[in-house]
Amino acid sequence: MSTPVRGRRLSTPAIRRRKGGAALVCLTAYTTPMARFLDPHVDLLLVGDSLGMVLYGFDSTLPVTLDMMINHGAAVVRGSDTACVLVDMPFGSYQESPEQAFRNAARIMAETGASGVKLEGGEEMAPTIRFLAQRGIPVCGHVGLMPQAVHVAGGFRATGRSEEEAAQIAADARAVAEAGAFAIVLEGTLEPVAAAITAELPIPVIGIGASAACDGQILVTEDVVGLFSDFTPRFVRRYAELGGMIAEAAAAYADDVRGRRFPGPEHCFHAPGRKEAR
């Protein structure tokens, strides 16, 4: 397995320049240890508000707070050296006004050291994206299936099924790009629609449940390695089953503790000069 050799952290302009080039490899990360594992292999680490479901057991991303995103964002930045790190803006932290969005995005940038933020929304959020971009906040957009709007959409469902819906997603993507976003995540969108949007947009399109034609792909790491089993989206490929391995390790540990086989003499502290019992 080859690992790309990079020096300093990948910047948002460098991500932007990857349009039409080598595929962007993106995964989520929420903690310092996970960021350390992933950093050598990816171009971009997203501190997604999906952490609300994956780490905190919420039914959706809506209860996630700004403080939660900042704490996890800072942890991921500390655990990475070369990947571009983006932090999701949680529900309610940017929809009120461009000014509100700037205050909260600036706080994320200052307190985490991240390279940029990601926010959901299309044409309706274009003025906010433009406001942020013009004030030095790199923004990654997110259109198609938008988890923060799950109640409005009537659940988690693929988008772009009708001509009208496909046209709206394309219009949303164009608006986000024209407003100054450096990249866009396209989620849960029918493949032909996603491929057409990727071909049209001048910025990288990062797919999740979209199309192999996208400029890059992103998945939730816990889905990829089998650490989240509440449900498995159709678009996920499992590359490992670490959840089962953890359960097996815990069971073996429990057996050793109950059988008085752990801890052994080698795991305990003894007075100097004391001979070990044979």
N, C-alpha and C positions, 0 to 999 in steps of 0.2 A: 504494500500500500504506500503510495507516494504522498508526501506532505508538502504543500507549497511552502517555499521559503520566502518570508517577508521580513521587513525590518520594522519600521515604526508603524503605529496604528493606522489602519486604512481610514481615509477621510471620506466625508460625504461627497466632495467633488470627485474623488476617485471612484466611488460607487456610481456616480452619475455618468462617468466616462466609460463604464462597462456596458453601456447600452449596445446591444448587438454583438458583444464580444463573448469572452469566456463566461459560462454560466455562474451566477452568483450563488454561493452556498450559504444558506442562512438557517439558524436554529434559535429556539428560545433558550434563555437561561435566567434563573432567578436567584442563584446563590454563588458564592465565591468558589466552592469546590467544583461545581458543575461548569462554571466559566473556565476554570483551569483545564478541565478535561477537553472542552470543546474548542478553545481558542486557537490551537495550532491548525485546526482542520476547516475552519469556516471563514468567510469574509465578513459576516455580519451576525452579531448576537442581538436578539430582540428581547428586552425585558418586557414581556407581554402582560397585559392585564388578565390573561388566561391564568396567571398565578392564583387568582381568586378561586378558580375551580380546581386547579391541579394541586396547590399547596394548602389552601384554606378550606376546601370542601364546600364552597358556595355553589349554588345551582346555576349561577350565571356570573358574568364579570361585573355586574352593576354595583355590588357592595364594595368593590375595591376603592381604596382612598388614595389621595395624592401622597400622603405620608408613607403608605405601604409601597407605592411605586418608587418613591425616592430611596427608601431604605434598601430595597432589593436592587435598584439601579446602581447605587453606590457599591453594593457588594459585588455585582458583576463586573463593574469597572475595575475594582481592586483585583479581581481574579483573572483579568485578561490583559494582554499586551499588544496584540496586533489587530484583532477584529474591531470593526466599527461597531460601537454599542449605541443602540437606540432604546428609548424608554417610551412605552405607551402612556398617553395622557388618559387618565381614567374618566369614566362617565361623570358628567357634571363639572369637570374642571376646565372646559373650554367652550362649551356650547352657548353660554350666556352672551358673550361679546368677545370681539377681538382683544379688547383690553384685558379681560379676565384671562383669556388664553395666554396672552403674553406674560402676565404676572406669574402664572403657574408654570409655563414652559421655561421661563427664566429661572425660576426656583429649581426646577428639575435639572437644568443645565449646570447651575452653580453648585448644587448640593450633591450631584452624582458624578460630575465629570464626563457625562455621556456626550456623544458626538451630535445628537439630535433627538427629536421626538417624533412619535407617530400618532396620528389622530384619524378618526373615522369620519366619513362624510364626503359627499360629492359637490354638486353645484352650490348647495346651501352653505358649505364650509369654505368655498373658494376665497371669499373676502378675508376670512380669518387666516387662511394659509398665506395669502399675500401679505397681510399685516405682519405675521411672524417672520416670513422670509425677508421682508424689507428691513427688519430690525435685528437681523443676525441670528435667527433661530432656524437651523436646517430642519425641514419638515418632510417626513415620508407620509404619503396619503394612504388611504385604505378604503376601497370601494367593493361593490359586489355584496356578498353576505357580510353584514356588519354585526358582530356579536352584541355591541352596545344597543343596537336597535332591534334586538330579537323579539321583543314584545310587539313592536309595531309591525314587524314582518310576519308575525304569527308563528314563530319558531325558527329552528335552524333548518333551512331548506336551500337547495341550489337555486341560483338566480339566473336570469337570462333565458327563461323557457319560452317566453312570448317575444314577438318582434318589438312590442312596446317596451318590455322590460329590458331587452338587450340594448335598445336604443338609449334608454335612460342610463344604463351602466356605462356605455360608451361616452355619453355626454358628461357624466360625472367624472370619468377618467380624464377627459380632455380638459375640463374645468380645473381639476386639481393640478394637472401638468402646467397649464397656462398661468396658474396662480403662483407658480414658483417652487412646487415640490421637487425634490431631487430624485425621488423614486416613488413607487406606489405599490402597495400590496393589493392583489386581486384575489378575493377569496370566494370559494363556492360558486363558481360561474361556469356555465356550460362551455365545453372545450372550444367549439368554433368561435364563440363570442370572445373568449379569452385570447385566442390566437389572433383574431382580427384587431383587438384593442392593442395587443403587444406590438403588432406590425405598424400600427398607426402612431402610437405615442413616441415622443422624442426622448422620454426618460425611461429608465429600467422598470419593467413590470415584474414583480416578484409574486409568483403564483403559490397558492395553497388550495388544492382542490380546483385547479383551473386548467392549465395546459402545459405540456412539455415544451411548447413554443415560447413560453415566458422567458424573460431574461435571467431568471433565477427561481429558486424554490425555497420555501420555508415550511417547517413543521414544528410542532411542539415536541421538544426533546423527550419528555416523559412518555409521549405516545410512541416515539421511535424506539425507545429502549425498554418498553414494557413496564414502566413505573406508574402508569395511570390506566386503570382498568374499568372505570365507571362506564365508559363507552368508548368505542373506537371508530372514529370517522372513516367513511369509505375510502377517503383519499390518503389514508396513512398506510405506510409500509413498516412493519415491525422488523427491525434489524437485530434485536436482542430481546430476551425475556428476563430482565434483571429482577423484576418483581418476584418471580418464582425462586430465583437464586437467593434473594434476601429472606424469603419465608423459610427456605431450606436451612439457611445459616442460623436463623433464629431458633428453629426447631432443634438443630444439633446443639446449639448453645444451651437451650433449656434442658435437653437430655443430660448434658454434662454437669450442669449445676445441680439438678435433682439427683443425679447419680454420684455426687461428690467427686467428680473427676476434674472439675474446674472450680477454683483455681488450683493448679499444681504447685509444687515447691518452687518451680522456676518463675512463677508469677507473683511470689510473695517476697517481702523484705525481711531480712534476717539480721540479727545482731552480728557485728564483726567477729570473725573467728569461730562462729558457731558452725559445727559440722551439720550437713544436711542429713536428715534421717534416711536410712536405706530401706 
